[in-house]
Amino acid sequence: MEDFTLNEMLDMQRALQEKYKDRWEPITPETGKHKLLWMIGEIGEVIDIIKKNGDQAAVSNPELRNDLVEEMADVLMYFGDVMLCYGITPDELKAVHTRKFKKNMTRW
């Protein structure tokens, strides 16, 4: 199975945004903060699965694991929307992530 790339994720988000452009908020910087709040809500749903069922059950129980992965996908969808709202490209994110990684590798 091939890796899932940021470019693929953003293409999917663009397609969703185009399909629902008459129903959803536009992808603009002003909308970014709303998307961040929705993403935080989805992160809360991920945490709830683990908190209510325990770490091991969330990993080993097929139904719970599916719920966990589905909520993680929701988080990524909003993350993609935030990237689109603020015009953050995969290349830009990779460069900054790499820079932070290198900094953290020498931190302690």
Secondary structure, DSSP 4 states (H G I P E B T S, - for coil): -PPPPHHHHHHHHHHHHHHTTTTSPPSSHHHHHHHHHHHHHHHHHHHHHHHHH-HHHHHHSHHHHHHHHHHHHHHHHHHHHHHHHTT--HHHHHHHHHHHHHHHHT--
